[in-house]
Amino acid sequence: MDGPRFDGITRALATGATRRRTLLGVAGSTLAGLLGLVGVEDAAAACVKPGKKGCDGPKNKKCCDGATCKGGSNNKEGKCECKGRLKQCGDKCVNTRNDDKNCGKCNEKCKGQNTCKNSKCRSKLGCKVGTNVCNGPPLEDLDDPRICKTDGETFFCACVTDLKGIARCSDFAGGVCADCTKNEDCPNNFVCIKASGINCECDENPDSNGNACVRKDCRGISGSSAGSGRSVLRTPLLR
C-alpha cells in the first residue's frame, strides 16, 4: 500500500470516521486497482502472439513482446514472428541462450543452483553440468577449471554433477564413499555423485558402488598446502 493512501486511512480513523466508511474507502481503492490490472491484462490479450496471423491490417493490431509483424500492411494482416535470435517456445518469444526455463531449446529447464548461460545449464558458482572432479586428473592448484568459488587463498571447492544431473559446487566436507544410487540415499544437505576414477577412489571400497555422498554446496574448508601457502580440499575422497 502506498504512503498517501495509508496516511488517509490513518487520518480517517484518528478523526472519528466510522469503520464502515473507512472500509468502503479501502474497498473502493482495491476495486480500482483490480480494474487497472484487468485493463493491463486486456491490453496484453489484445496483442497477437508469435506464430499467429492478425497483426497490422485494418485493425492495426500489434505483436506481443519479442515478435514482429511479417507480411502485414494497412489493408492486409500479417503474421507475428520472433525477432532476431529469439525463438518461439509455446506462445512466447524467448532467448534460449539465457532463459532458465528454455535453455538451449524449448522446455529445457535449469534446476537447482543452475542457471542458463550461453545455451547451457551451469552452476551459478561456475560449474557446468557433466563436470565431475572425480573423473579427471588429480587436482594441482587453484587454477584448475574444476575449482569453484575461490575466496582469495582461504578456501576452494570442486565441481561435481549429482545423479540427478544438477551441477554442484561442493566442498566435500564429510564426504564418504557410499552405496548410494540417488540423492535421497544420502544425509540431509548431501548429494550422491559418481566417485570412481583417479581423484575419488571409491571403486574398491566395500561400502560403495563407486559412488559417494558429498555436501551439496560450498561452505569452504581452510588448510594450507605444503610449501605453497594456498589452501587445499580436505577430504578422504580426493587423492
N, C-alpha and C positions, 0 to 999 in steps of 0.2 A: 504494500500500500504506500502511495507517495506521501510526502510530508504535508502539503496543503490539505489534502483530504483528511488525514489523520488529525491535524490541528482543528479542522472544522468540527469533527466529531467530539473532540475533547472540549471545545468551547460550548457546544450544544449541551453536553452533559453538565458542565460547570454552571451554566446559566439557568438550569432547571427545565430544559426542554424535556418533553415526555419521551420515555423509552420508545414508544411506538413511532413517534415522528422521526427519531434518530435512526431507528432500524429501517424505516421506509426510505430514508435518505441513502443509507448504505445499500439497500436492495436496489434502489434506482441506479446508483453508480455501478453496482455489479452488473446489472442488466445492460447498461450502456456499454460496459467493457465487453460483455459477451457478444452483443450485437456487432461491436467493432471487429471481434475475432471472426464472426461469421462473414463479415464483409471481406476480410483478408482471404478466408477460405474460398469465398465465391470468386474472388479475383484469380486465385491460383487455379481453380477449377475451370475458369474461362480460357486459360491458355491451352494451346494444342501440344500434346505430348509427342516426344520423338517417335518416329515410325508411323505417325498418323497424318492423314491429309486434313486440310481445312484451314491452313494458315493463309494470311493475306486475303485476296479475293474481295468481293463486295462487303463482307462483314469485317474485313481488316483485322482478323484475329492474329494474335502473336504466339510464337512458340514459347514453350516453357523454358526455364533457365537451362543454359548449356546447349540449346538447339537453335538452329537457324532454318529459315524457310527456303526451300529449293523449288524452283519452277512456278512460283506464285507471281501474280500481278494484280493490278486493280480489279480486273474482271475475271481472274482465274485463281482458284485455290491451289496452293502448293502443298508440299509435304515437308514435315519437320525432320531434320536430320541433325545428329550431334556434331558440334563444331570441332574442328581441328583434331587433336589427339584424344578427345573424349570418345567413350564407347557407350553404346546403348545397352544398359542392363535393366531388363524389365521395361518400365516406362520412364526411366531417368537416364540422364547422361552423366557418366562418372569418369573420373580419371583413374584408370586401373593401375597406374604407377604408384599411387599413394592412398588408395581407398581401402580401409581395413576390412570392409565387407565384400569388396570385389578386387582382390589383389592379383594382378596379372591377368585375370579373367573374371567373368561374372560369377558371383556366389562363392568365390574362393575367400574364406574368412580367415583373418589372422587371430589366433586365440591366445589366451593367457597374457603374458607380458610382451607379446609380439606386436609389431606394427608394420605397415606396408611401406616399403622403401624400394624404389626402382623395380616395381612389379614383383618383389619377393617379400615374404614374411620374415622379418628379422626381429631379434630381441631389441627392446628399447635400450639395452645396455651394450649393444654392439655384436651380439651373436646371431648367426643366421641358422635357419632350420637345416638340419643334416650335419651340423658341426658336432664332433664328439672328440674331446681331447684324449679319450682313452684309446682311440683307434689310430692315432697319429704317432709320429716320432716323439721321443721324450721332450718335455719342456726344457728349454735352455734359459730363457730370461724373459723380462717383461716386454720385450719387443715382439714376442711370438704373437701372430694374429689371433690365436685362440685364447689369448688373455683378455679379460674384460673388466671394466670398472676399476681401473687403476686409480689409486688415490696417492699421487706423488710416489713416494717409495715406501709407503706404510704397509699396504697390503694389495693383493690382487686376487682375482677369481678366474675360473676357467669356463669355457663354453661347452655345453653338452646339449643333446636333444633327448628329451624323455621319451618313453614308449608311446606317448600319445602324439608324438610329432611336434611338441612345443619346444622351441629354443629356450634354453635357460642359461643364466649366468650364475654359477654355483661356487661357493667357497669350499664345498666338500666336507665341511665340519661334521664330524660324527659319521662320515660315510663308511659303509661297510659292505663287503661282498654279501649278497643275499639271494635267496631263491625267489626273487620277485618276478612277476610277469606283467604287472600293471602298477600304476602309481599307488593305487589303494592298498597294495600289499605292504607299503612302507609306512613308517610312523607319520604323524601329523607334521606338515611342513617339509616332508621329504618326498622325493620322486624316484621312480625306477629308471635306470639307464642301462644301456649295454656297456659292460665294463670289461670286455675281453680285448686283448691287444697288448701293445708294448707298455703303455703307461699304467693302465689299471688292470692288474693281473688277477682276474677272478676266475679264470678258466679252470685252474687246478684246485680251487678251494672247494672242499666237500660240502660246504654250506651254501654254495652258489651254483647257479646255472649259467654263469658267465655274466650275470647282471649284478647291479649294486644299487643300494639306496643312498642317495646323496641329498643334501639340503637343496631346496628348490630355488633359493635366492642367494644373493651375495651380501654378507654382513661384514666380511673381512677378517682375516687372521694375520696377526703380526708375527714376525720372526725373521731374523737376518740369515741370508745365505752365506756360506763360508767365503770369506775374503772379498765379497762384493759389496757388503753393506746394504744390499737390497733384500726385500722380503721374499719368502718362498711359501708355496702352498703346503701346509702341514696336513697331510692325510696319509694313512697307510695304503690308500689305493694308488697313489701316484709314486712312481719309482724314479 
